[in-house]
């Protein structure tokens, strides 16, 4: 599906969709718990539907309610023989559930689509192999056999926090204590914090041993039962709200309700980054408002908040001077090669950008409009729509249906704020 977007300022108020990062983790915890859990959330997406489908394949009962979802936990005695889990394009679903499924049953098969078969899982599979689980292949489709065993686990902290999350979710199920030690400094630490927060809702408390502040050495994980809190709410999604907060910086003001300023989500840092560009920020109890002001370039380490690169690259393109985003090598392994995709997006609508191995450098300028390849990447599509707001001409975005991965109502909210979108 292709969209034609006309330049038009956005302003007004929207409600943030439920956090995809929180929803994945809380769904899995609920499916592993002792009784039904009511999950309060205001939106679903393709990635969340993938996790729901996989949990249902394991025997969890999941049904919609007025407030969100009701989850009846998996009965380990009734898990189907050799269940098939289709993760679609969701890296979180695959990496979280690989060790969880290995803790629950002896044989399962994982499949996926899009770029998911290309995304790395080798370090996680190797560590699982050391603890009783064999894999017939190293990428999807992937068959695993054997039951995960407790013990000493080791993972690099600088490859994927999703590996760490998967083990933190799985190891409490093993009936004995385990320890997960990181062999390198932890990157994307905020995503692990989201996992620890989700576990705490279900009375599972890994003990974190730190050698120094922010340098995690190990997690001591007791064999433990997941105890349902009866009802738990999914917070607003800072990653997706960032697109409209950036729109506020470019054309606003735009207010987003439903965001927790104390959230464990690392992408709440978008407020500080927009402020450092020069935008005006107003935080109230029930909403966050961003208003335009003269913007200027800066240097940004994007390693800990990689999902912010697409929309911040748009802000950079409209900022005076030069902006450099560095430490971005891991973005080449996302739904698209996001360094290349962001560079191509800016160039295709008249911007000036240089792409290097682990960084992109953007020279602020006025953008003319043009045609953007969405690269089957939800964040590239949404970023292009925000870029269109101040272009001198229209912007066509191809493959706009990619937004369904995380934010199906994006263009509905875009139009609510005054945006002009036409389906081609």
Buried (B, 14 or more C-beta within 10 A) or exposed (E): BBBBBBBBBBBBBBBBBBBBBBBBBBBBBBBBBEEBBBBBBBBBBBBBBBBBBBBBBBBBBBEEEEEBBBBBBBEEEEBEEEBEBBBBBBBBBBBBBBBBBBBBBBBBBBBBEBBBBEBBBEBBBEBBEEBBBEBEEEBBEBBBBBBBBBBEBBBBBBBBBBBBBBBBBBBBBBEEBBBBBBEEEBBBBBBBBBBBBBBEBBBBBBEEEEEEEEEBBBBBBBEBEBBBBEEBBBBBBBBBBBBBBBBBBBBBBBBBBBBBEEBBBBBBBBBEBBBEBBBBBEEEEEBBBBBBBEBBBBEBEBBBBBBBBBBBBBBBBBBBEBBBBBBBEBBBBBBBBBBBBBBBBBBBBBBBBEBEEBBBBBBBBEBEBBBBBBBBBBBBBBBBBBBBBBBEEBBBBBBBBBBBBBBBBBBEBBEBBBBBBEEE
